[in-house]
Amino acid sequence: MVEKVSPALARRVALAAQGFGRPRPPVVGTRQLNGLIDRINLLQIDSVNVFERSHYLPAFARLGRYDKTLLDRLTFEAKAPHTEYWAHEAAFMRRDDWPLFRWRMQNYRQTYAAPGSWYESNAGTVDWLRAELAANGALMAGEIEHDANTRTGPWWGWSDVKRALEFLFLFGEVAIAGRTRFQRRYALVDDVLPASILDRQIETPDAVRELIRRSAVAHGIGTARDLGDYYRIKGAPVLTAIRELEEAGELIPVTVPGWERGGKPERVWLHRDARLPRRIEATALLSPFDPVVWFRERALRLFDFHYRIEIYVPQEKRSFGYYTMPLLIDDRIVGRIDLKNDRQAGILRVQSAWSEPGAPADTVERVVPMLREIAEWQGLGGFSVADWGDLAPALGRALN
């Protein structure tokens, strides 16, 4: 029985659970992409496109070059095997997982449709939208003609129509029937998901326990806050689910030296099926929304890596760059690189490149082939390396 896990082994367990350290397939097809989503459960969605949209990046980091249209077929098409919901943040997930979030949909309704809320005050617009979707099927927000469909005010300038659609999506009345030009197509949930999914009822404690179980598989090892964050679950329900999974023998309590909170050792659990690899071989850039680093507290504890993206930081106050991505080499995060896909010029711009203390001496030699593969994957023909960051000069010489 494992009782104590070293910090180095904990890193390797976490990375192995996320699909790192495995041989890359010679060809990445639909089967490999489906297998990856089955392993990590979620692909977080983000609209920033300065380099590449976030949901494409976890697959490249783990599998290498692939045809993005294959992932589009799995996620964007109306009858794709994956759909969207607020599973972590907005994320692609398996359609079959929809019933696991019914309790969250009910909580959102209680919060945002309460008496006196915007939703209640705009009941006429909401009713009209239901009828519009029933009559016309899936529509993008911009395709709906209504006096209230004018961008204004808060909520990213959303119109009242867009805002109402998003509330209906939160409540589970509307589902996403694919995307066009990365814009959601909204439809009544009955028109998107089959009755076999919609009719499946899962009691809240059972749903939460299953989500925490999946989180534990995807983490390999983690604290209660780690396991809860994967699906944005907090508090007592997390601890109850962990206790039940521990009693069932699926989670094993262990200690990890140095994992502390408030000056006290953290309680940690290892999934019984987690791999305990002796080494991890990998060279990858991680999306800011990759599960390995999306919970910044866990990234700091696992890798001693303090990470913040600086999208919303004024340019003159940025420390590392607009969209710096953590650089993973083997089982450590050893740097961060900010990339821009200059589609018009056909080049990959390295906006900045930085190393972390203790980065290996061969960091540049490991990074250059990866950047060349990224450029080929993106259909780009060259590089431009800005002189910002301690890794940038050597990368510039090696690439050019």
URUR-V722253 format. One record per residue. N is the residue number from 1. RES is the residue in one letter. OMEGA is omega in whole degrees, -180 to 180 (999 if undefined). Layout:
# URUR-V722253
n=N res=RES omega=OMEGA
n=N res=RES omega=OMEGA
This chain:
# URUR-V722253
n=1 res=M omega=178
n=2 res=V omega=178
n=3 res=E omega=-177
n=4 res=K omega=-178
n=5 res=V omega=180
n=6 res=S omega=177
n=7 res=P omega=180
n=8 res=A omega=178
n=9 res=L omega=178
n=10 res=A omega=177
n=11 res=R omega=-177
n=12 res=R omega=177
n=13 res=V omega=-179
n=14 res=A omega=-179
n=15 res=L omega=178
n=16 res=A omega=179
n=17 res=A omega=-180
n=18 res=Q omega=174
n=19 res=G omega=176
n=20 res=F omega=179
n=21 res=G omega=177
n=22 res=R omega=176
n=23 res=P omega=178
n=24 res=R omega=178
n=25 res=P omega=179
n=26 res=P omega=178
n=27 res=V omega=179
n=28 res=V omega=178
n=29 res=G omega=-178
n=30 res=T omega=-179
n=31 res=R omega=180
n=32 res=Q omega=179
n=33 res=L omega=176
n=34 res=N omega=180
n=35 res=G omega=179
n=36 res=L omega=-180
n=37 res=I omega=176
n=38 res=D omega=-178
n=39 res=R omega=-174
n=40 res=I omega=172
n=41 res=N omega=-171
n=42 res=L omega=166
n=43 res=L omega=-178
n=44 res=Q omega=-176
n=45 res=I omega=174
n=46 res=D omega=-172
n=47 res=S omega=-177
n=48 res=V omega=-172
n=49 res=N omega=-177
n=50 res=V omega=172
n=51 res=F omega=178
n=52 res=E omega=179
n=53 res=R omega=-167
n=54 res=S omega=-172
n=55 res=H omega=177
n=56 res=Y omega=-167
n=57 res=L omega=179
n=58 res=P omega=179
n=59 res=A omega=179
n=60 res=F omega=-178
n=61 res=A omega=-175
n=62 res=R omega=-172
n=63 res=L omega=-175
n=64 res=G omega=-176
n=65 res=R omega=175
n=66 res=Y omega=179
n=67 res=D omega=-176
n=68 res=K omega=179
n=69 res=T omega=176
n=70 res=L omega=178
n=71 res=L omega=176
n=72 res=D omega=180
n=73 res=R omega=-179
n=74 res=L omega=-172
n=75 res=T omega=-172
n=76 res=F omega=-174
n=77 res=E omega=-173
n=78 res=A omega=-178
n=79 res=K omega=180
n=80 res=A omega=179
n=81 res=P omega=179
n=82 res=H omega=178
n=83 res=T omega=-179
n=84 res=E omega=166
n=85 res=Y omega=178
n=86 res=W omega=-177
n=87 res=A omega=168
n=88 res=H omega=153
n=89 res=E omega=176
n=90 res=A omega=-173
n=91 res=A omega=167
n=92 res=F omega=179
n=93 res=M omega=178
n=94 res=R omega=177
n=95 res=R omega=-178
n=96 res=D omega=-178
n=97 res=D omega=-175
n=98 res=W omega=-178
n=99 res=P omega=179
n=100 res=L omega=-177
n=101 res=F omega=180
n=102 res=R omega=178
n=103 res=W omega=178
n=104 res=R omega=178
n=105 res=M omega=178
n=106 res=Q omega=178
n=107 res=N omega=178
n=108 res=Y omega=-180
n=109 res=R omega=179
n=110 res=Q omega=-177
n=111 res=T omega=-169
n=112 res=Y omega=179
n=113 res=A omega=-179
n=114 res=A omega=177
n=115 res=P omega=-180
n=116 res=G omega=-179
n=117 res=S omega=175
n=118 res=W omega=-177
n=119 res=Y omega=180
n=120 res=E omega=-178
n=121 res=S omega=-179
n=122 res=N omega=-177
n=123 res=A omega=180
n=124 res=G omega=177
n=125 res=T omega=-179
n=126 res=V omega=180
n=127 res=D omega=180
n=128 res=W omega=179
n=129 res=L omega=178
n=130 res=R omega=-179
n=131 res=A omega=180
n=132 res=E omega=179
n=133 res=L omega=178
n=134 res=A omega=-177
n=135 res=A omega=-169
n=136 res=N omega=-178
n=137 res=G omega=-173
n=138 res=A omega=-180
n=139 res=L omega=166
n=140 res=M omega=-178
n=141 res=A omega=-177
n=142 res=G omega=180
n=143 res=E omega=-176
n=144 res=I omega=-179
n=145 res=E omega=-179
n=146 res=H omega=180
n=147 res=D omega=-178
n=148 res=A omega=-177
n=149 res=N omega=179
n=150 res=T omega=-179
n=151 res=R omega=179
n=152 res=T omega=169
n=153 res=G omega=-174
n=154 res=P omega=-179
n=155 res=W omega=177
n=156 res=W omega=-179
n=157 res=G omega=-179
n=158 res=W omega=169
n=159 res=S omega=177
n=160 res=D omega=178
n=161 res=V omega=179
n=162 res=K omega=-179
n=163 res=R omega=179
n=164 res=A omega=178
n=165 res=L omega=-179
n=166 res=E omega=175
n=167 res=F omega=179
n=168 res=L omega=176
n=169 res=F omega=177
n=170 res=L omega=-175
n=171 res=F omega=179
n=172 res=G omega=175
n=173 res=E omega=180
n=174 res=V omega=174
n=175 res=A omega=-178
n=176 res=I omega=-180
n=177 res=A omega=-180
n=178 res=G omega=-179
n=179 res=R omega=173
n=180 res=T omega=-175
n=181 res=R omega=179
n=182 res=F omega=177
n=183 res=Q omega=-179
n=184 res=R omega=170
n=185 res=R omega=-174
n=186 res=Y omega=176
n=187 res=A omega=173
n=188 res=L omega=-172
n=189 res=V omega=179
n=190 res=D omega=180
n=191 res=D omega=-177
n=192 res=V omega=-175
n=193 res=L omega=-179
n=194 res=P omega=180
n=195 res=A omega=-180
n=196 res=S omega=176
n=197 res=I omega=-175
n=198 res=L omega=-177
n=199 res=D omega=-178
n=200 res=R omega=-179
n=201 res=Q omega=178
n=202 res=I omega=179
n=203 res=E omega=-174
n=204 res=T omega=180
n=205 res=P omega=179
n=206 res=D omega=179
n=207 res=A omega=-180
n=208 res=V omega=179
n=209 res=R omega=179
n=210 res=E omega=179
n=211 res=L omega=178
n=212 res=I omega=176
n=213 res=R omega=179
n=214 res=R omega=177
n=215 res=S omega=180
n=216 res=A omega=177
n=217 res=V omega=-178
n=218 res=A omega=178
n=219 res=H omega=-172
n=220 res=G omega=-180
n=221 res=I omega=180
n=222 res=G omega=174
n=223 res=T omega=177
n=224 res=A omega=179
n=225 res=R omega=175
n=226 res=D omega=-174
n=227 res=L omega=178
n=228 res=G omega=-174
n=229 res=D omega=-175
n=230 res=Y omega=178
n=231 res=Y omega=177
n=232 res=R omega=176
n=233 res=I omega=-175
n=234 res=K omega=166
n=235 res=G omega=-172
n=236 res=A omega=180
n=237 res=P omega=178
n=238 res=V omega=-178
n=239 res=L omega=178
n=240 res=T omega=180
n=241 res=A omega=179
n=242 res=I omega=180
n=243 res=R omega=-180
n=244 res=E omega=178
n=245 res=L omega=176
n=246 res=E omega=179
n=247 res=E omega=178
n=248 res=A omega=179
n=249 res=G omega=-178
n=250 res=E omega=177
n=251 res=L omega=-178
n=252 res=I omega=177
n=253 res=P omega=180
n=254 res=V omega=173
n=255 res=T omega=174
n=256 res=V omega=-179
n=257 res=P omega=179
n=258 res=G omega=176
n=259 res=W omega=-176
n=260 res=E omega=174
n=261 res=R omega=-178
n=262 res=G omega=179
n=263 res=G omega=-180
n=264 res=K omega=178
n=265 res=P omega=177
n=266 res=E omega=169
n=267 res=R omega=-173
n=268 res=V omega=178
n=269 res=W omega=176
n=270 res=L omega=176
n=271 res=H omega=-173
n=272 res=R omega=-178
n=273 res=D omega=-178
n=274 res=A omega=173
n=275 res=R omega=178
n=276 res=L omega=-172
n=277 res=P omega=177
n=278 res=R omega=178
n=279 res=R omega=175
n=280 res=I omega=174
n=281 res=E omega=-178
n=282 res=A omega=168
n=283 res=T omega=-172
n=284 res=A omega=166
n=285 res=L omega=-177
n=286 res=L omega=171
n=287 res=S omega=173
n=288 res=P omega=-178
n=289 res=F omega=172
n=290 res=D omega=-180
n=291 res=P omega=179
n=292 res=V omega=-174
n=293 res=V omega=-172
n=294 res=W omega=172
n=295 res=F omega=-169
n=296 res=R omega=178
n=297 res=E omega=179
n=298 res=R omega=178
n=299 res=A omega=179
n=300 res=L omega=-178
n=301 res=R omega=-177
n=302 res=L omega=-168
n=303 res=F omega=-173
n=304 res=D omega=-173
n=305 res=F omega=178
n=306 res=H omega=-169
n=307 res=Y omega=170
n=308 res=R omega=172
n=309 res=I omega=-170
n=310 res=E omega=180
n=311 res=I omega=-174
n=312 res=Y omega=178
n=313 res=V omega=177
n=314 res=P omega=-173
n=315 res=Q omega=-176
n=316 res=E omega=-179
n=317 res=K omega=-179
n=318 res=R omega=179
n=319 res=S omega=-174
n=320 res=F omega=-179
n=321 res=G omega=-173
n=322 res=Y omega=-171
n=323 res=Y omega=-178
n=324 res=T omega=-180
n=325 res=M omega=178
n=326 res=P omega=179
n=327 res=L omega=179
n=328 res=L omega=170
n=329 res=I omega=-175
n=330 res=D omega=-176
n=331 res=D omega=-180
n=332 res=R omega=170
n=333 res=I omega=-167
n=334 res=V omega=-180
n=335 res=G omega=177
n=336 res=R omega=-176
n=337 res=I omega=179
n=338 res=D omega=-177
n=339 res=L omega=173
n=340 res=K omega=176
n=341 res=N omega=178
n=342 res=D omega=-174
n=343 res=R omega=-178
n=344 res=Q omega=-180
n=345 res=A omega=180
n=346 res=G omega=-180
n=347 res=I omega=174
n=348 res=L omega=-180
n=349 res=R omega=172
n=350 res=V omega=-174
n=351 res=Q omega=176
n=352 res=S omega=179
n=353 res=A omega=-173
n=354 res=W omega=174
n=355 res=S omega=174
n=356 res=E omega=176
n=357 res=P omega=179
n=358 res=G omega=177
n=359 res=A omega=-176
n=360 res=P omega=-177
n=361 res=A omega=-178
n=362 res=D omega=-177
n=363 res=T omega=-178
n=364 res=V omega=-180
n=365 res=E omega=178
n=366 res=R omega=-173
n=367 res=V omega=-174
n=368 res=V omega=178
n=369 res=P omega=178
n=370 res=M omega=180
n=371 res=L omega=176
n=372 res=R omega=178
n=373 res=E omega=178
n=374 res=I omega=-179
n=375 res=A omega=178
n=376 res=E omega=179
n=377 res=W omega=-179
n=378 res=Q omega=180
n=379 res=G omega=-178
n=380 res=L omega=-171
n=381 res=G omega=-178
n=382 res=G omega=-175
n=383 res=F omega=167
n=384 res=S omega=-175
n=385 res=V omega=177
n=386 res=A omega=-178
n=387 res=D omega=179
n=388 res=W omega=-178
n=389 res=G omega=-174
n=390 res=D omega=178
n=391 res=L omega=-171
n=392 res=A omega=-178
n=393 res=P omega=-179
n=394 res=A omega=177
n=395 res=L omega=179
n=396 res=G omega=-180
n=397 res=R omega=-176
n=398 res=A omega=-177
n=399 res=L omega=-173
n=400 res=N omega=999
